[in-house]
């Protein structure tokens, strides 16, 4: 199966998984929010708030997958594939915001701990944990939670929410057994720390892609070696490797060949290079073939400053 067809198949599976997960999480979020309000538990309310972010996260991720399916146009030559990465950033920032809010609420409650209905909190927390385990299992079984950043961002929401439910269960048990009212506040702080960590991780990775950095699953030295191993390639310059969206890496470069090479020979060369690079996780390849009389610098990496200056000189 080619990378393109494999990406399409995974894309469809991710959408279906997200839709099922979204329905389950949203339904229970409403129950947990009401339960947190009735029992006066910050751990439950923070977990419900996190579940709201889960619901939002899954909804945004689902919309992003749908929007990213739109065909490319003259105005958007890559289509809307970057929507997935933008959705990941929104999810990451939402997680960070929720964590900071829980910290703020926890500080207030630490000095003035309210009465908490421990038994009701315990029951709702256990159901919440089971719901999260179910959704996490659905996402792991049906979606690409390893390589697709958008999917992984939504999955991390669910995992950290699962840990939040565990924290609420432990707090409820401690309050029932020993009357430790502060356990509710401590549990909510631990949840907030986990949420903050998840938010930071996915936001950082999404920003890494938006900065068009070299994909983490691509060995740039192996890529250069694969191209230079072709006997007719004398040198390579102006190399760029970046991620369009999760699972779709692109490359562009200039290669110097003998000036007597025919179009047919260069086509065969490009076909061989594309085949090699597909095995190195690069599915979209653009190669400019040049002779040794090319006007560019011989550096493997592109010098943008030189390019801008060069264009400015031509304009004058």
C-alpha positions as CSV (number, residue, x, y, z in Angstrom):
1,X,0.0,0.0,0.0
2,X,1.4,3.4,-1.0
3,X,1.9,6.1,1.6
4,X,-0.9,8.2,0.0
5,X,-3.5,5.4,0.2
6,X,-2.3,4.4,3.7
7,X,-2.6,8.0,4.9
8,X,-6.2,8.2,3.4
9,X,-7.2,4.9,5.2
10,X,-5.8,6.1,8.5
11,X,-7.5,9.5,8.1
12,X,-10.9,7.8,7.7
13,X,-10.3,5.5,10.7
14,X,-9.3,8.5,12.8
15,X,-12.5,10.4,11.9
16,X,-14.7,7.5,12.8
17,X,-12.8,6.9,16.1
18,X,-13.0,10.6,17.0
19,X,-16.8,10.8,16.4
20,X,-17.5,7.8,18.7
21,X,-15.2,9.1,21.4
22,X,-16.7,12.6,21.1
23,X,-20.3,11.4,21.7
24,X,-19.3,9.3,24.8
25,X,-17.1,12.0,26.4
26,X,-19.6,14.8,25.9
27,X,-22.5,12.7,27.4
28,X,-20.5,11.9,30.5
29,X,-19.1,15.4,30.8
30,X,-22.6,16.7,31.5
31,X,-23.2,14.1,34.1
32,X,-19.8,14.8,35.9
33,X,-20.3,18.6,35.8
34,X,-23.7,18.2,37.5
35,X,-22.2,15.7,40.0
36,X,-19.3,18.0,40.8
37,X,-21.8,20.8,41.5
38,X,-24.1,18.7,43.7
39,X,-21.2,17.1,45.7
40,X,-19.2,20.4,45.9
41,X,-16.0,18.6,44.8
42,X,-13.3,20.6,43.1
43,X,-11.6,17.4,42.0
44,X,-14.8,16.4,40.2
45,X,-15.4,19.8,38.8
46,X,-11.8,20.1,37.6
47,X,-12.2,16.6,36.0
48,X,-15.5,17.8,34.4
49,X,-13.7,20.9,33.1
50,X,-11.0,18.7,31.7
51,X,-13.7,16.5,30.2
52,X,-15.1,19.6,28.6
53,X,-11.7,20.3,27.1
54,X,-11.7,16.6,26.0
55,X,-15.0,17.1,24.3
56,X,-13.8,20.4,22.7
57,X,-10.5,18.7,21.7
58,X,-12.2,15.8,20.0
59,X,-14.7,18.1,18.3
60,X,-11.9,20.4,17.0
61,X,-9.8,17.4,15.9
62,X,-12.9,16.0,14.1
63,X,-13.6,19.2,12.3
64,X,-9.9,19.6,11.4
65,X,-9.9,16.1,9.8
66,X,-13.0,17.1,7.8
67,X,-11.6,20.5,6.7
68,X,-8.2,18.9,5.8
69,X,-10.0,16.7,3.2
70,X,-10.9,19.7,1.1
71,X,-9.1,19.7,-2.2
72,X,-6.2,22.0,-3.0
73,X,-6.9,25.2,-4.8
74,X,-5.0,28.1,-6.4
75,X,-5.4,30.0,-3.1
76,X,-4.4,27.0,-0.9
77,X,-2.1,24.8,-2.9
78,X,-1.8,22.3,0.0
79,X,-5.5,22.4,0.7
80,X,-6.5,22.6,4.3
81,X,-4.1,19.9,5.6
82,X,-2.5,22.3,8.2
83,X,-5.9,22.6,10.0
84,X,-4.9,19.4,11.9
85,X,-1.8,21.2,13.3
86,X,-3.7,24.3,14.2
87,X,-6.3,22.2,16.0
88,X,-3.5,20.6,18.0
89,X,-2.3,24.0,19.1
90,X,-5.8,25.0,20.2
91,X,-6.1,21.8,22.1
92,X,-2.7,22.3,23.8
93,X,-3.5,25.9,24.8
94,X,-6.9,24.8,26.1
95,X,-5.1,22.2,28.3
96,X,-2.7,24.7,29.7
97,X,-5.5,27.2,30.4
98,X,-7.6,24.6,32.2
99,X,-4.5,23.6,34.3
100,X,-3.9,27.2,35.4
101,X,-7.5,27.6,36.3
102,X,-7.5,24.5,38.5
103,X,-4.3,25.7,40.2
104,X,-6.0,29.0,41.0
105,X,-9.2,27.3,42.4
106,X,-7.1,24.9,44.4
107,X,-5.1,27.6,46.2
108,X,-8.4,29.3,47.3
109,X,-9.8,26.0,48.5
110,X,-6.7,25.0,50.4
111,X,-7.2,27.9,52.8
112,X,-11.0,27.5,53.0
113,X,-11.8,23.8,52.4
114,X,-15.6,23.4,51.7
115,X,-17.8,20.4,52.7
116,X,-17.6,17.7,50.0
117,X,-20.1,14.8,49.5
118,X,-17.4,12.1,49.4
119,X,-19.6,9.1,48.6
120,X,-21.3,10.8,45.6
121,X,-17.9,12.0,44.4
122,X,-16.5,8.4,44.6
123,X,-19.4,6.9,42.6
124,X,-19.2,9.6,39.9
125,X,-15.3,9.3,39.7
126,X,-15.4,5.6,39.2
127,X,-17.9,5.9,36.4
128,X,-15.7,8.7,34.9
129,X,-12.7,6.4,35.1
130,X,-14.6,3.6,33.3
131,X,-15.8,6.0,30.6
132,X,-12.2,7.3,30.0
133,X,-10.8,3.8,29.8
134,X,-13.4,2.9,27.2
135,X,-12.7,6.0,25.1
136,X,-8.9,5.5,25.4
137,X,-9.3,1.9,24.3
138,X,-11.5,2.9,21.3
139,X,-8.9,5.6,20.3
140,X,-6.0,3.2,20.6
141,X,-7.7,0.4,18.7
142,X,-9.3,2.5,15.9
143,X,-7.0,5.6,15.5
144,X,-3.4,6.5,14.8
145,X,-2.5,7.8,18.3
146,X,1.2,7.3,17.6
147,X,2.1,9.2,14.4
148,X,-0.9,11.6,13.9
149,X,-0.3,14.7,16.0
150,X,-3.9,15.8,15.9
151,X,-5.1,12.4,17.0
152,X,-2.4,12.1,19.7
153,X,-3.3,15.6,21.1
154,X,-6.9,14.4,21.5
155,X,-5.7,11.1,23.0
156,X,-3.5,12.8,25.5
157,X,-6.5,14.8,26.7
158,X,-8.3,11.5,27.4
159,X,-5.3,9.9,29.1
160,X,-4.7,12.8,31.5
161,X,-8.5,12.9,32.2
162,X,-8.3,9.2,33.1
163,X,-5.5,10.0,35.6
164,X,-7.8,12.8,36.9
165,X,-10.5,10.3,37.6
166,X,-8.0,8.2,39.5
167,X,-7.0,11.2,41.6
168,X,-10.6,12.0,42.4
169,X,-11.3,8.3,43.4
170,X,-8.2,8.3,45.8
171,X,-9.3,11.7,47.2
172,X,-12.9,10.4,47.9
173,X,-11.6,7.3,49.6
174,X,-9.2,9.3,51.8
175,X,-12.1,11.6,52.8
176,X,-14.4,8.7,53.5
177,X,-11.8,6.8,55.5
178,X,-9.9,9.6,57.4
179,X,-12.0,12.7,56.9
180,X,-9.1,14.4,55.0
181,X,-11.0,17.3,53.3
182,X,-7.7,18.6,51.9
183,X,-7.4,15.4,49.8
184,X,-9.9,16.9,47.2
185,X,-7.7,19.9,46.7
186,X,-4.4,18.0,46.5
187,X,-6.0,15.6,43.9
188,X,-7.1,18.5,41.8
189,X,-3.5,20.0,41.9
190,X,-2.0,16.7,40.8
191,X,-4.6,16.6,37.9
192,X,-3.7,20.1,36.9
193,X,0.0,19.2,36.8
194,X,-0.7,16.3,34.5
195,X,-2.9,18.4,32.3
196,X,-0.3,21.2,32.1
197,X,2.4,18.7,31.0
198,X,0.1,17.2,28.3
199,X,-0.7,20.7,27.0
200,X,2.9,21.7,26.9
201,X,4.0,18.6,25.0
202,X,1.4,18.8,22.2
203,X,1.7,22.6,21.8
204,X,5.5,22.3,21.5
205,X,5.3,19.6,18.9
206,X,2.7,21.5,16.8
207,X,4.8,24.6,16.9
208,X,7.8,22.5,15.8
209,X,5.8,21.6,12.7
210,X,4.6,25.1,12.0
211,X,8.2,26.3,12.1
212,X,8.8,23.8,9.3
213,X,11.5,22.0,11.2
214,X,12.9,18.7,10.0
215,X,10.4,15.9,10.9
216,X,11.5,13.8,13.8
217,X,11.0,10.6,11.9
218,X,13.3,11.7,9.1
219,X,17.1,11.1,9.3
220,X,18.4,14.1,7.2
221,X,21.8,12.5,6.8
222,X,20.3,9.3,5.4
223,X,18.2,11.5,3.0
224,X,21.3,13.3,1.7
225,X,23.2,10.0,1.4
226,X,20.3,8.4,-0.6
227,X,20.4,11.2,-3.1
228,X,24.2,11.4,-3.3
229,X,24.5,7.7,-3.8
230,X,23.2,8.1,-7.3
231,X,26.3,8.1,-9.5
232,X,25.1,10.9,-11.8
233,X,24.4,13.3,-8.9
234,X,27.5,15.5,-8.5
235,X,26.1,17.6,-5.6
236,X,23.0,18.7,-3.7
237,X,22.0,22.1,-2.5
238,X,19.0,24.2,-1.2
239,X,17.6,21.2,0.7
240,X,14.4,21.5,2.7
241,X,12.5,18.8,4.5
242,X,9.3,19.6,6.4
243,X,6.0,18.3,7.6
244,X,2.8,19.4,5.8
245,X,0.6,17.6,8.4
246,X,1.0,14.5,10.5
247,X,2.1,11.6,8.4
248,X,2.8,13.8,5.3
249,X,6.5,14.9,5.0
250,X,7.8,16.9,2.0
251,X,11.2,17.5,0.5
252,X,12.6,20.0,-2.0
253,X,16.1,20.4,-3.2
254,X,18.4,21.1,-6.2
255,X,20.7,18.5,-7.6
256,X,23.6,19.0,-9.9
257,X,24.1,16.5,-12.7
258,X,26.2,16.3,-15.9
259,X,25.0,18.9,-18.4
260,X,24.6,16.3,-21.2
261,X,21.9,14.4,-19.3
262,X,18.7,13.9,-21.3
263,X,15.2,14.6,-20.1
264,X,14.5,10.9,-20.2
265,X,17.6,10.1,-18.1
266,X,16.7,12.8,-15.5
267,X,13.1,11.5,-15.3
268,X,14.4,8.0,-14.5
269,X,16.8,9.5,-11.9
270,X,14.0,11.4,-10.2
271,X,11.8,8.3,-10.1
272,X,14.7,6.4,-8.4
273,X,15.1,9.2,-5.8
274,X,11.4,9.4,-5.1
275,X,11.3,5.6,-4.5
276,X,14.3,5.8,-2.1
277,X,12.9,8.7,-0.2
278,X,9.5,7.1,0.3
279,X,11.3,4.4,2.4
280,X,12.7,7.3,4.5
281,X,9.2,8.7,5.4
282,X,9.1,11.4,2.7
283,X,6.0,11.2,0.5
284,X,6.0,14.5,-1.4
285,X,9.3,15.2,-3.3
286,X,10.2,18.1,-5.5
287,X,13.7,18.0,-7.1
288,X,15.2,20.7,-9.4
289,X,17.8,19.3,-11.8
290,X,20.7,21.7,-12.7
291,X,24.1,21.7,-14.3
292,X,27.3,22.8,-12.6
293,X,26.6,26.3,-14.1
294,X,23.8,26.9,-11.7
295,X,23.6,30.4,-10.0
296,X,23.1,29.2,-6.4
297,X,25.6,28.6,-3.6
298,X,26.8,25.0,-3.1
299,X,25.7,24.7,0.5
300,X,23.5,21.7,1.2
301,X,21.1,23.9,3.2
302,X,19.4,26.9,1.7
303,X,20.7,30.4,2.5
304,X,17.5,32.5,2.5
305,X,19.4,35.7,3.2
306,X,21.4,35.2,0.0
307,X,18.2,34.5,-1.9
308,X,16.5,37.6,-0.7
309,X,19.5,39.8,-1.5
310,X,19.9,38.2,-4.9
311,X,16.2,38.9,-5.7
312,X,16.6,42.5,-4.5
313,X,19.6,43.1,-6.8
314,X,17.6,41.8,-9.8
315,X,14.7,44.1,-9.0
316,X,17.1,47.1,-9.3
